[in-house]
Amino acid sequence: MKIRQLFDYETWTYTYLIWDEITNEAAVIDSVIENAERDEKHIKELGLNITYLLETHIHADHITGAGKLRQQVGGQLVVHKNSNSECADILAEEGDIFYLGQQPIRVIHTPGHTNNDISYHIEGAVFTGDTLLVRDCGRTDFQLGNNQAMYQSITDKLFSLPEDTKVFPAHDYKGFSQSTIGEEKKFNVRVGDGKSFEDFSTIMDNLNLPNPKRIDIAVPGNMKCGLVD
């Protein structure tokens, strides 16, 4: 599977374009509406056929470009069933498998940041959304976030993947682009090095972060798959 990592500088968001080299069937993960034209151009330049538009969750910091891309290049829009989305084509759940050619994309339900977070696992790599970031993790203080769910999603599910699995997060604020499961098990400042749930919960409960600047427009916009006026 080929992986192309794209970046939105305003919201520190990574968008991923992945495709099967034999069939050119492709998926877009976590698009940003302001970059939909860039992504469409890139898709057409590479001669790819979009099969899926995959969302890791209902984002609070940007409006997705998935709805716009669906109109421009096709593909089925996927989000977790807990989102209660009325505009998605597929409401995914744990264990679902999507295919690009013969190559599987496995759905791992990884709640904690929200109750609808998905990680997408392909051979050798996992796209972790806001659940597991490089040396960090997503916040848990809104959108039905939950410390216990986040800790279990990371330590029980993601950390059970092979240690050489590449980690591709939805955001980075420190200049990293990717990591591995093995690195995060050792060095992640919130859950690594065997930190207990009590340690993790203390860290998360004392972050005192401001709300995302765009939360008031991003969440309702994403419930409409980014198809806003």
N, C-alpha and C positions, 0 to 999 in steps of 0.2 A: 504494500500500500504506500502510495506517495503522500507526503504531508507538506503543505505549504502554510506557513504561519504569517498572518497579516496583523497589522496593529492600528488601533485608533488612539491618537495622541491626546484627544480631549478627555476620554474616559478611561484610558489605560487598559483598553480591552483588546484581547487577542481574538481574532477570527481565524478559523482553520478551514482550509480547503483540502479534502482528502479524496483520493481517487484510486481506482483499480487500473493498473497500467495496461491490462489486456483489453478491457471493454470500454475504458474511459468513463465508466459510471462513477459519479462523484457525489459528495455531500459537502454542505457548508455547515460549520458549527459556529453558533453565536455571532451572527452578522450584526452590523451596526448600520442604522438607516442612512446616516450621513455618508457612508462608504458603499452603499449598494451599487452605485454606478461603477465605482472602481472594481468591485467584486465581479459585476456582470462582465465588464471588459476583460478581466483576467480569465474568467471562465471561458469566454469565447475565444480568446487568444490561444488557450491551451486545448481547445477543441473538446471540452468536457461536456458530458450530459448529466445534468443535475437530477439525481434520484431522490435525495432527501435534504431537507433544511432542518437541521437538528438544533434545538435549543436546550441548554443545560438547565435552565430554570426561567421563571418570570423575573426578569432583571429590574433592578431599582435604580440603576445609574445611567442607563441608556435605552433608547427605543430600538427594538430589533429591526433589521432590514429584511427579515425572512419573508414577510408578507409581500413586500415590493419585489424581492427576487423571485418569489413564486410566480408573480405576474409576468416577469421578464424572461426567466429561464426555466420555469417549471419546477417540479419537485414536490414531494409531500412534506408538509410542515409537521414536525414532531415535537411534542412537549409532554411532560409527565401528566398523568391523569389527575393528580391532586390539584393541578392548576385550574381545573374546571373550564378550560378554554373552549369557547364555542366556535373558534375560527381555525383551529388546528385540524389537520387531516388525520393525524394519528395521536391518540392519547396513550402514551407508552407506560409500561410498568416493568418492575424488576423481572429480569429473565428474557425479555423480548430480544429478538435478534433481527437485525436488518442486514441486507446483503448489498455489496457493491461487487458485481460479478459473482465470483465464488467466495469472496472474502467477507467474513462476518463482522458486524458491529454489535457488540453485546451491551445491553442496557443494565446498568447498576444503579439502583435507587439509593442515592446518598444524601438523605435529608439532614438538616441541621442549620444550614444557612437559611433555607426556606424549607417548607414541607414538600416541595416539588422538584428538588434538585436531582439531576441525573448526571452520572459519569458514563462516558461512552468508551468501551474497551475494544481495541483492535489488537491484532497480534503485535506484541512488542511495545504497545503504547496505550495510555489512557488519557482521555480528555476530561479533566476533573472539575470544570466550571469554577464556581466560587467555593467549592468544598475544600479541596486541598490546593493551596498555593505554594509557590517555592519558598520554603522555610517559614511558612505561615499558613493561615486558613481563613475562610470567610467569617464574617461577623454573624452573631446568632440572636441579635436583639430586636428583630422585626420580621414581618412576613412569616409568622409562625415558626421562627427560628427556635432552636432548642439545643442547649449544651450537650445533653445526654445523647441526642440523636446524632449530633455532629461528631462527637467523640467515637461513637460506635461506627459511624459511616467510614471514618478514617482508619481507626485501629482494627476493626473487625473485617471490613470489606476491602478498602483500598490497600491496606498494609498486608493483606493476604495474597496480593498479586506477586509474581516473581520480582525480585529486588532489582533486576536490570530493566524492568518496565519503565519506559520513558513517561514522565509526567508533563502534560501540557495544560497549564491552567488557563482560566478565562481572563485573568488580570495579572498584572505585575506592577508594583510601585517602587521597586528597588533596583531595576535594571537587569533582572533575570529573564530568560526566555523559556527555559525548561529545566527539568531535574529528573531524578529517578526515584522510584519507590524506596530503594535502599538508602539513598541519601536522606530522604525525608524521615525515614525511620530513625536515623541517627541524629540529624541536625535540625529538624523542624523545631522552632522555638516554642511552639505551643503544644505539640503532641509527640515530639520526638524523644529519643533517649529514654524510653520507658516511662514517660510522665503519666501519673495516675489521673483518673477522672477528676479527683479533687483538685489537683494542681491545675489541670486544664480549665476547670470551671472557675477557679479563682482568677486566672488570667483573663478569661472571657468576660467575667462580671465586672472587671475593673478597666475595661478599654475606654469607656466614656467617649465614644466616637460621635461626631455630628452626623445627622441624617445625610444620605447622598443628596447632592444639590438638585438632581432631577427627579427625585422619587415621586413627586406629586403628578408629574406628567408621564414618567417612564412606566410605572406599574399599570395605570389604566391603558396606556398606549400599547403595552405588550399583551394585555388581555384581548386586544383587538389585532394581535399579530403585527403590530406596527402600521396598520392601515388606518392612519389618522388624518384628519383634515389639515 
